[in-house]
């Protein structure tokens, strides 16, 4: 049997965090030729030839740079994980909600309003409390739990004064009355490889905001919607966030491309190596 060739891999990132270091170490252990590209240095001209890589692993932290880099490298004939289509869907909360709903994946009721006034009407229909989120964002930034119309109106006044046209759009999600935790499932190549509970004293449970993590049993009730959510958003490497209601029913909140897994790795130790799973997927992607 002929040995599987090692793909020449470019890791695209403007910041080398815990996750990128782990992936680079996994690539080196596997003997895979790799190049670290600072996304801030990338420029590609229309008449440039195909870049000298078999695959680009897209770990760029900026959603805009991640999207345009993926569009560019794909146009030059280089596969990108995650793809431009996945970054575009996962990077926009309304697009994600639409994809989940179309596939029948359980997700909290949500609404998009094009003006602040329409946002107030949408919130009345959803019912308070509501969660107001920016369409593009991560780490729980600018996410607000609003108990009533007065609170929503105050926050929308600030949003309406922001210079970005996109910031004026109103994305609302029904609040799910949940325990002091949510669930992060990591999906690689369509397969859920593990899950963690993320706990916090406040209602937001992002690890970036100080939440703690602990292993969560990967039951079919959470593995199935997580795998389906990754598939329907096109994410080959995904962090799927779920919440359970008081009766234990899971709902998919978001699908994250460029998933951060420091908290997951801390909880699972050496039992599950996310970086190794990602590298195994890269090899499979190039050789199939």
C-alpha positions as CSV (number, residue, x, y, z in Angstrom):
1,X,0.0,0.0,0.0
2,X,1.3,3.4,-0.9
3,X,1.8,5.8,2.1
4,X,-0.7,8.7,2.3
5,X,1.0,11.8,1.1
6,X,1.3,14.6,3.7
7,X,-0.6,17.7,2.6
8,X,1.3,21.0,2.4
9,X,-0.8,23.0,4.9
10,X,-1.0,26.7,5.5
11,X,-2.4,27.8,8.9
12,X,-3.9,31.2,8.6
13,X,-4.0,33.3,11.8
14,X,-3.2,36.7,12.9
15,X,-2.9,35.6,16.5
16,X,-1.3,32.3,17.7
17,X,-3.3,31.3,20.7
18,X,-3.4,28.1,22.7
19,X,-5.4,26.4,19.9
20,X,-3.1,27.3,17.0
21,X,0.0,26.2,19.1
22,X,-1.6,22.8,19.6
23,X,-2.5,22.5,16.0
24,X,1.0,23.4,14.9
25,X,2.5,20.9,17.3
26,X,0.1,18.2,16.0
27,X,1.1,19.0,12.4
28,X,4.8,18.7,13.4
29,X,4.2,15.4,15.1
30,X,2.6,14.1,12.0
31,X,5.5,15.4,9.8
32,X,3.2,17.5,7.7
33,X,4.8,20.5,5.9
34,X,3.2,23.6,7.3
35,X,3.4,27.3,6.8
36,X,2.1,29.8,9.4
37,X,0.5,32.8,7.5
38,X,-0.3,36.0,9.4
39,X,-3.6,37.0,7.8
40,X,-2.6,40.7,8.1
41,X,0.1,40.2,5.5
42,X,-2.0,38.5,2.9
43,X,-2.4,40.1,-0.5
44,X,-3.5,38.2,-3.6
45,X,-3.6,39.6,-7.1
46,X,-6.0,38.4,-9.8
47,X,-3.2,37.2,-12.0
48,X,-1.3,35.5,-9.3
49,X,-0.9,31.7,-9.6
50,X,-2.2,29.0,-7.3
51,X,-0.6,29.3,-3.8
52,X,1.8,26.4,-3.1
53,X,-0.4,24.6,-0.5
54,X,-2.7,21.7,-0.7
55,X,-5.0,23.1,2.0
56,X,-5.5,26.2,4.1
57,X,-6.6,25.8,7.7
58,X,-8.6,29.0,8.4
59,X,-7.9,30.1,12.0
60,X,-8.2,33.8,11.4
61,X,-9.9,35.5,14.4
62,X,-11.4,38.4,12.4
63,X,-14.6,37.2,10.8
64,X,-14.2,39.6,7.8
65,X,-10.6,38.5,7.1
66,X,-11.5,34.9,7.6
67,X,-14.3,35.2,5.0
68,X,-12.3,37.1,2.4
69,X,-9.2,34.9,2.8
70,X,-11.3,31.8,2.3
71,X,-13.1,33.3,-0.8
72,X,-9.7,34.2,-2.2
73,X,-7.9,30.9,-1.7
74,X,-10.8,28.9,-2.8
75,X,-10.9,30.9,-6.0
76,X,-7.2,30.1,-6.5
77,X,-8.0,26.4,-6.3
78,X,-6.9,25.7,-2.7
79,X,-9.4,24.0,-0.3
80,X,-10.0,25.9,2.9
81,X,-11.3,24.6,6.2
82,X,-13.6,26.1,7.2
83,X,-14.9,27.2,3.8
84,X,-16.0,30.6,2.9
85,X,-19.6,29.4,2.8
86,X,-19.3,28.0,6.3
87,X,-17.7,31.2,7.6
88,X,-20.4,33.3,6.0
89,X,-23.2,31.2,7.6
90,X,-21.6,30.6,11.1
91,X,-20.3,34.1,11.3
92,X,-23.8,35.6,11.0
93,X,-26.3,34.7,13.7
94,X,-29.4,35.3,11.5
95,X,-28.0,33.2,8.7
96,X,-27.2,30.4,11.3
97,X,-30.8,30.6,12.6
98,X,-32.2,30.3,9.1
99,X,-30.0,27.3,8.3
100,X,-31.0,25.6,11.6
101,X,-34.7,26.3,11.1
102,X,-34.6,25.0,7.5
103,X,-33.2,21.7,8.7
104,X,-35.6,21.3,11.5
105,X,-32.9,21.5,14.2
106,X,-34.2,22.7,17.6
107,X,-33.2,26.3,18.2
108,X,-34.8,29.0,20.2
109,X,-37.3,31.3,18.5
110,X,-35.5,34.2,16.9
111,X,-36.3,37.3,14.8
112,X,-34.5,39.8,12.7
113,X,-35.9,43.4,12.5
114,X,-34.5,46.0,10.1
115,X,-35.2,49.0,12.4
116,X,-35.3,49.7,16.1
117,X,-39.0,50.3,15.9
118,X,-39.6,47.0,14.2
119,X,-37.3,45.4,16.8
120,X,-39.7,46.5,19.6
121,X,-42.6,44.8,17.8
122,X,-40.6,41.7,17.2
123,X,-39.7,41.5,20.9
124,X,-43.3,41.8,21.9
125,X,-44.2,38.9,19.7
126,X,-41.3,36.7,21.1
127,X,-42.1,37.7,24.6
128,X,-39.8,39.0,27.4
129,X,-37.2,38.5,28.4
130,X,-35.3,38.5,25.1
131,X,-31.7,38.2,24.2
132,X,-30.3,40.9,21.9
133,X,-27.2,39.9,20.0
134,X,-25.0,41.6,17.3
135,X,-25.3,39.7,14.0
136,X,-21.5,39.3,14.0
137,X,-19.6,38.8,17.2
138,X,-18.2,36.4,19.7
139,X,-17.2,35.9,23.3
140,X,-20.6,37.2,24.4
141,X,-19.7,40.8,23.6
142,X,-22.6,43.2,23.2
143,X,-25.0,40.4,24.1
144,X,-27.8,41.6,26.4
145,X,-30.6,39.9,28.3
146,X,-33.4,42.4,28.4
147,X,-36.4,42.0,30.8
148,X,-38.8,44.4,29.3
149,X,-39.6,46.9,26.5
150,X,-38.1,49.8,28.4
151,X,-34.7,48.1,28.6
152,X,-34.8,47.0,25.0
153,X,-35.6,50.5,23.8
154,X,-32.7,52.0,25.7
155,X,-30.2,49.5,24.2
156,X,-31.7,49.9,20.7
157,X,-31.1,53.7,21.0
158,X,-27.4,53.0,21.4
159,X,-27.4,50.5,18.5
160,X,-29.1,53.0,16.3
161,X,-26.4,55.5,16.9
162,X,-23.6,53.2,15.9
163,X,-22.0,54.0,12.5
164,X,-22.2,50.5,11.0
165,X,-25.4,49.9,9.0
166,X,-25.3,46.2,10.1
167,X,-25.2,47.3,13.8
168,X,-28.6,48.9,13.4
169,X,-30.2,45.6,12.5
170,X,-31.9,43.9,15.4
171,X,-31.3,40.2,16.0
172,X,-33.4,38.8,18.9
173,X,-33.6,35.4,20.4
174,X,-36.0,34.0,23.0
175,X,-34.3,33.5,26.3
176,X,-34.2,29.8,27.3
177,X,-34.7,29.4,31.1
178,X,-31.7,27.1,31.7
179,X,-29.5,25.7,34.4
180,X,-26.3,27.6,35.2
181,X,-24.6,26.1,32.2
182,X,-24.6,25.5,28.5
183,X,-23.0,22.8,26.4
184,X,-20.2,23.1,23.9
185,X,-19.9,20.2,21.5
186,X,-16.9,20.0,19.1
187,X,-17.6,18.5,15.8
188,X,-14.8,17.6,13.3
189,X,-15.6,16.2,9.9
190,X,-19.2,15.6,10.8
191,X,-18.4,13.6,14.0
192,X,-18.9,15.0,17.5
193,X,-15.7,14.2,19.3
194,X,-16.7,15.4,22.8
195,X,-18.6,17.9,24.9
196,X,-18.2,20.1,27.9
197,X,-20.5,21.9,30.3
198,X,-19.6,25.6,30.6
199,X,-20.7,27.0,34.0
200,X,-20.9,30.6,35.2
201,X,-22.4,32.7,37.9
202,X,-23.9,34.9,35.2
203,X,-26.3,33.9,32.4
204,X,-23.6,34.2,29.7
205,X,-21.3,31.1,29.8
206,X,-18.5,32.0,27.4
207,X,-15.1,30.7,28.5
208,X,-13.7,34.0,27.4
209,X,-15.8,35.6,30.2
210,X,-14.4,33.3,32.9
211,X,-16.7,30.3,32.8
212,X,-15.4,27.0,34.0
213,X,-15.6,23.8,32.0
214,X,-16.1,20.2,32.9
215,X,-16.7,17.0,30.8
216,X,-20.2,16.4,29.6
217,X,-21.4,13.0,28.5
218,X,-21.9,13.0,24.7
219,X,-25.4,11.5,24.7
220,X,-27.4,11.1,21.4
221,X,-29.7,13.9,22.6
222,X,-26.9,16.4,22.2
223,X,-24.6,14.7,19.7
224,X,-27.3,14.4,17.0
225,X,-28.4,18.1,16.9
226,X,-24.7,19.2,17.1
227,X,-23.7,17.0,14.2
228,X,-26.7,18.2,12.2
229,X,-26.0,21.9,13.0
230,X,-22.4,21.6,11.8
231,X,-23.6,19.8,8.6
232,X,-26.3,22.3,7.8
233,X,-24.0,25.3,8.3
234,X,-21.2,23.7,6.2
235,X,-18.7,23.7,9.1
236,X,-16.2,20.9,9.0
237,X,-14.6,22.0,12.2
238,X,-17.2,23.5,14.5
239,X,-18.0,24.4,18.1
240,X,-21.7,23.9,18.5
241,X,-23.3,25.7,21.5
242,X,-26.5,24.2,23.0
243,X,-28.6,25.0,26.0
244,X,-31.1,22.8,27.8
245,X,-34.4,24.1,29.1
246,X,-35.7,23.1,32.6
247,X,-37.1,19.9,31.1
248,X,-33.7,18.9,29.6
249,X,-34.6,19.6,26.0
250,X,-31.5,20.8,24.1
251,X,-31.6,23.8,21.7
252,X,-28.8,24.8,19.4
253,X,-27.8,28.4,20.0
254,X,-24.9,29.0,17.7
255,X,-22.3,27.2,15.5
256,X,-18.8,28.6,15.7
257,X,-16.2,28.2,13.0
258,X,-12.6,28.6,14.0
259,X,-13.6,27.0,17.3
260,X,-11.7,27.8,20.5
261,X,-11.0,24.6,22.5
262,X,-8.8,25.6,25.4
263,X,-11.6,25.1,27.9
264,X,-12.6,21.8,26.3
265,X,-9.0,20.5,26.4
266,X,-8.6,21.6,30.0
267,X,-11.7,19.6,31.0
268,X,-10.8,16.5,29.0
269,X,-7.1,16.4,29.4
270,X,-5.3,13.9,27.2
271,X,-8.5,11.8,26.7
272,X,-9.4,13.8,23.6
273,X,-6.9,15.7,21.5
274,X,-8.8,18.3,19.5
275,X,-5.8,19.4,17.5
276,X,-4.9,15.9,16.5
277,X,-8.5,15.3,15.4
278,X,-8.3,18.4,13.3
279,X,-5.0,17.4,11.7
280,X,-6.4,13.9,10.9
281,X,-9.3,15.6,9.2
282,X,-6.9,17.8,7.1
283,X,-5.1,14.7,5.8
284,X,-8.4,13.0,5.0
285,X,-9.7,16.1,3.2
286,X,-6.8,16.3,0.9
287,X,-6.6,12.6,0.1
288,X,-10.3,11.9,-0.6
